[in-house]
């Protein structure tokens, strides 16, 4: 654990005594890579077979996939348990989780180590086409509470899964069935399949606004400048190798908060990089790194930094900026993919 002394102690004491409520949700990246190359995706897409060649105007990149290891998965679970956190865990981030060769077994590991935690997987269904009913049921038996399928209508993968899957677990359509909100925390023994509206067509529900993912998916947009963002107050995003991102919108890993193999997750969450970013975003200052031009909108922004909105954070100072620049150093985690709008 961190020892707070000297200048760091003085700075952290001004930042609400160095305490931030535990994250509501944690995203875990099973795979960096995907079987698709969607237009709004910031990775778009790291392929496993190398058939797409080097970066081009469409942003396709050759593989191989980078997979979460058992050691990293165990470290994530152990550190969540040691911190006494109770987040909702979503297997998503910047790749297709069912491309992991042992995605069912990985879910089983999380369920065994975190028996009461709500587990969700967001997928395009690519790894569920073979032996669909058996694979989906194995995934549910392993411990998934919500299997959320992004229904990209042009691809038709999810249509095939719906046609082939006969049960026993219920299949809901979202957002037409508002009770099926995939982000609602489930009991550990619930098992729902939720089919989401095509992100390119969605106009309401949790997909009412697809953000530009800090400029990785769509052009930079400054219409949220001066407005707060709650993501680093509420969410923790862990990449396949244990690196921790500022939020899930930082696709290329511009802002680096730490790595759980070097620093405990609880200490990363309460550390300099996160606190400096929170201090800036609490005051609506998005003029740094991935936040500069990101148009993400989050609800209940008034209830910051704590869940009841009873605390406050001071204006950023020189030491805040020093920590920001340190987190932005040494380049990006993943090379930026050129998009069509980069050539306009």
C-alpha positions in Angstrom: 0.0 0.0 0.0 1.0 3.6 -0.6 2.8 5.4 2.3 1.6 9.0 2.2 4.4 11.4 3.1 6.1 14.6 2.2 4.8 16.7 -0.7 2.5 13.9 -1.8 0.8 13.8 1.6 0.2 17.5 1.5 -1.2 17.4 -2.0 -3.4 14.4 -1.3 -4.8 15.9 1.9 -6.1 18.8 -0.2 -7.8 16.3 -2.6 -10.4 15.1 -0.2 -8.0 13.2 2.0 -7.0 10.9 -0.8 -10.2 8.8 -0.6 -12.5 7.9 -3.5 -15.5 5.6 -3.1 -14.9 2.1 -4.6 -15.8 1.7 -8.3 -19.4 0.8 -9.1 -18.2 -1.3 -12.1 -15.0 -2.8 -13.3 -14.4 -3.6 -17.0 -12.1 -6.5 -17.8 -10.6 -7.0 -21.2 -10.4 -10.7 -22.2 -8.9 -10.0 -25.6 -7.3 -7.1 -27.4 -8.6 -7.9 -30.8 -11.9 -8.6 -32.6 -13.4 -10.6 -35.4 -15.2 -7.5 -36.7 -14.0 -4.0 -37.7 -17.0 -1.7 -36.8 -16.8 1.9 -38.0 -17.2 3.3 -34.5 -14.6 1.1 -32.9 -11.3 2.7 -31.8 -9.4 -0.6 -32.3 -11.1 -1.5 -35.6 -9.8 -4.2 -35.5 -6.7 -6.2 -34.5 -7.1 -9.4 -36.4 -5.6 -12.8 -35.4 -4.7 -14.1 -38.9 -2.8 -11.1 -40.1 -4.7 -11.1 -43.4 -5.5 -7.4 -43.3 -1.9 -6.3 -43.5 -0.6 -3.0 -42.1 -2.7 0.1 -41.0 -4.8 1.5 -43.8 -7.5 4.1 -44.2 -10.0 1.6 -42.8 -7.9 1.1 -39.7 -7.6 -2.7 -40.0 -4.5 -4.2 -38.4 -2.9 -7.6 -38.3 -2.8 -9.7 -35.1 -2.1 -11.7 -33.2 -4.8 -11.3 -30.5 -3.5 -10.5 -27.0 -5.3 -12.6 -24.4 -5.9 -12.2 -20.6 -3.8 -14.8 -18.8 -4.9 -17.0 -15.8 -2.3 -15.2 -13.7 -3.7 -11.7 -14.5 -7.3 -12.9 -14.0 -6.4 -14.4 -10.6 -4.7 -11.2 -9.6 -7.7 -9.1 -10.6 -10.0 -11.3 -8.5 -7.7 -11.5 -5.5 -7.2 -7.7 -5.4 -10.9 -7.0 -5.7 -11.6 -9.3 -2.8 -8.7 -7.9 -0.7 -10.0 -4.4 -1.3 -13.5 -5.6 -0.1 -15.1 -4.1 -3.2 -18.4 -5.3 -4.6 -18.5 -4.0 -8.2 -20.4 -5.2 -11.2 -17.9 -6.8 -13.5 -18.2 -6.5 -17.3 -16.1 -8.5 -19.7 -15.7 -6.1 -22.5 -13.3 -3.2 -23.1 -11.5 -3.1 -26.4 -12.0 -6.5 -28.0 -14.4 -9.4 -28.5 -14.3 -11.6 -25.3 -15.4 -14.8 -27.1 -12.3 -14.7 -29.2 -10.4 -15.8 -26.1 -9.6 -19.5 -26.5 -10.8 -20.2 -23.0 -13.5 -17.6 -22.4 -15.9 -20.0 -20.7 -13.1 -21.2 -18.3 -12.1 -17.6 -17.6 -15.7 -16.7 -16.6 -15.6 -19.8 -14.3 -12.5 -18.5 -12.6 -14.1 -15.2 -11.8 -17.2 -16.9 -10.5 -15.2 -19.2 -8.3 -13.1 -16.4 -6.8 -16.0 -13.9 -6.6 -19.1 -16.0 -6.0 -21.5 -13.2 -5.2 -20.4 -10.7 -7.9 -22.6 -9.7 -10.8 -20.9 -10.8 -14.0 -21.8 -9.4 -17.5 -20.3 -10.2 -20.9 -20.7 -7.8 -23.9 -20.2 -9.7 -27.1 -20.9 -9.5 -30.8 -21.5 -13.3 -30.7 -18.6 -14.2 -32.9 -17.4 -17.0 -30.7 -20.9 -18.4 -30.1 -21.8 -19.4 -33.6 -20.3 -22.9 -33.2 -22.5 -25.2 -31.1 -24.5 -22.2 -30.1 -26.9 -23.7 -27.6 -24.2 -25.8 -25.9 -21.7 -22.9 -25.8 -24.2 -20.3 -24.4 -25.4 -22.7 -21.7 -21.9 -23.5 -20.7 -21.2 -19.8 -20.4 -24.2 -19.4 -18.2 -23.3 -22.4 -16.1 -19.8 -20.9 -15.7 -21.4 -17.9 -14.0 -22.4 -15.2 -16.4 -25.4 -13.3 -15.1 -26.0 -11.1 -18.3 -24.9 -12.1 -21.8 -25.4 -8.8 -23.7 -25.3 -9.3 -27.5 -24.7 -6.3 -29.6 -27.0 -6.9 -32.6 -25.2 -5.5 -35.6 -27.9 -6.0 -38.2 -25.6 -5.9 -41.2 -23.5 -8.7 -39.9 -26.5 -11.0 -38.8 -24.4 -12.9 -36.2 -26.9 -12.3 -33.4 -29.9 -13.2 -35.6 -28.2 -16.6 -36.2 -27.7 -17.1 -32.4 -31.3 -16.2 -31.6 -32.5 -18.7 -34.2 -30.3 -21.5 -32.9 -30.7 -20.9 -29.2 -33.7 -22.8 -27.7 -33.1 -22.2 -24.0 -33.5 -22.6 -21.1 -32.4 -19.1 -20.3 -34.7 -16.2 -21.3 -33.8 -13.9 -24.2 -34.8 -10.2 -23.9 -34.7 -7.3 -26.4 -33.3 -4.0 -25.2 -34.3 -1.2 -25.1 -37.8 -2.2 -26.2 -37.9 -4.2 -22.9 -36.7 -1.5 -20.4 -36.6 -4.0 -17.5 -33.9 -5.9 -19.4 -31.3 -3.1 -18.9 -28.1 -5.1 -19.2 -26.3 -2.7 -16.8 -28.7 -3.4 -14.0 -27.0 -5.4 -11.3 -28.3 -8.9 -11.2 -28.3 -11.5 -8.4 -25.4 -14.0 -8.7 -27.8 -16.8 -9.6 -29.7 -14.8 -12.4 -28.9 -15.7 -16.0 -30.3 -13.4 -18.7 -29.5 -13.1 -22.4 -30.1 -9.5 -23.6 -30.0 -8.5 -27.3 -29.2 -4.9 -27.7 -30.2 -2.6 -30.6 -27.6 -2.0 -33.3 -25.3 0.7 -31.9 -25.3 2.4 -35.3 -29.1 2.7 -35.1 -29.8 3.1 -31.4 -31.6 6.2 -30.3 -32.6 5.5 -26.7 -31.8 3.4 -23.7 -28.2 3.1 -22.5 -27.1 3.4 -26.2 -28.9 6.8 -26.7 -25.5 8.4 -27.4 -22.5 6.6 -28.7 -19.6 8.8 -27.7 -16.6 9.5 -29.9 -14.4 7.4 -27.6 -12.0 10.3 -27.1 -11.7 10.8 -30.8 -10.8 7.2 -31.6 -14.2 6.3 -33.0 -15.5 9.7 -34.3 -14.0 13.1 -34.7 -13.1 15.2 -31.7 -16.1 17.1 -30.3 -15.8 19.9 -27.8 -19.5 20.3 -27.0 -18.9 18.9 -23.5 -16.0 21.2 -22.7 -16.6 22.7 -19.3 -18.8 19.8 -18.2 -18.0 17.1 -15.7 -17.4 13.5 -16.5 -18.1 10.8 -13.9 -16.3 7.9 -15.5 -13.1 7.9 -13.4 -15.2 8.4 -10.3 -17.4 5.3 -11.0 -15.6 2.9 -13.3 -12.3 1.0 -13.4 -11.1 -0.4 -16.7 -8.4 -3.2 -16.8 -6.7 -4.2 -20.0 -5.6 -7.8 -20.9 -2.1 -7.4 -19.3 -3.2 -5.8 -16.1 -2.7 -2.2 -17.2 -5.4 0.2 -15.9 -6.9 2.8 -18.2 -8.4 6.2 -17.1 -11.7 5.0 -18.6 -13.1 2.7 -21.2 -13.1 5.5 -23.8 -9.4 5.8 -23.8 -9.0 3.1 -26.5 -5.4 3.8 -27.3 -4.2 4.1 -23.6 -3.0 7.7 -23.7 -3.5 8.2 -20.0 -1.7 5.5 -17.9 -2.9 4.9 -14.3 -0.7 1.9 -13.4 -0.5 -1.9 -13.7 -1.9 -4.3 -11.1 1.2 -6.5 -11.4 3.2 -3.6 -10.1 0.8 -1.7 -7.9 -2.3 -3.0 -6.1 -5.7 -2.1 -7.7 -6.9 -0.3 -4.6 -3.7 1.8 -4.6 -4.1 2.6 -8.3 -7.7 3.7 -7.7 -6.6 6.0 -4.9 -3.4 7.0 -6.7 -2.0 10.2 -8.1 -3.0 9.6 -11.8 -6.7 9.0 -11.0 -6.9 11.7 -8.4 -5.4 14.3 -10.6 -7.8 13.4 -13.5 -10.8 13.5 -11.1 -9.7 16.9 -9.8 -9.7 18.2 -13.4 -12.9 16.6 -14.4 -14.8 17.6 -11.3 -14.2 21.2 -12.4 -15.2 20.5 -16.0 -11.6 20.8 -17.3 -11.3 18.3 -20.1 -8.3 19.9 -21.6 -5.9 17.0 -21.2 -5.0 13.7 -22.9 -7.9 11.6 -24.0 -10.5 13.9 -22.3 -9.6 16.8 -24.7 -12.4 16.6 -27.3 -14.1 13.6 -25.8 -17.9 14.1 -25.8 -18.9 11.4 -23.3 -22.0 12.4 -21.3 -22.6 10.7 -18.0 -25.7 11.0 -15.8 -25.9 12.3 -12.2 -22.7 14.3 -12.6 -23.7 16.4 -9.6 -23.1 13.5 -7.3 -19.4 13.8 -7.3 -16.8 13.0 -6.1 -18.6 10.7 -3.6 -21.8 8.9 -4.3 -23.9 11.3 -2.2 -22.3 14.5 -3.7 -21.5 15.8 -0.2 -17.8 16.3 -0.8 -15.9 18.6 -3.2 -12.5 18.8 -4.8 -10.3 21.9 -5.0 -9.3 23.6 -8.2 -6.4 21.9 -10.0 -3.0 23.4 -9.2 0.6 23.0 -10.4 1.0 19.6 -8.7 -2.2 18.4 -10.3 -0.8 19.2 -13.7 2.5 17.5 -12.8 0.7 14.3 -12.1 -1.4 14.7 -15.3 1.8 15.1 -17.4 3.4 12.1 -15.8 0.4 9.9 -16.6 0.5 11.1 -20.2 4.2 10.3 -20.7 5.8 7.6 -22.7 3.4 7.5 -25.6 0.2 5.5 -26.0 -0.5 1.9 -25.0 -1.8 1.0 -28.5 -1.0 2.8 -31.7 -3.8 5.1 -32.9 -5.8 3.7 -35.9 -6.3 6.2 -38.7 -9.9 6.8 -39.5 -11.5 8.3 -42.6 -12.1 11.6 -40.8 -8.3 11.9 -40.2 -7.9 12.4 -44.0 -10.6 15.1 -44.3 
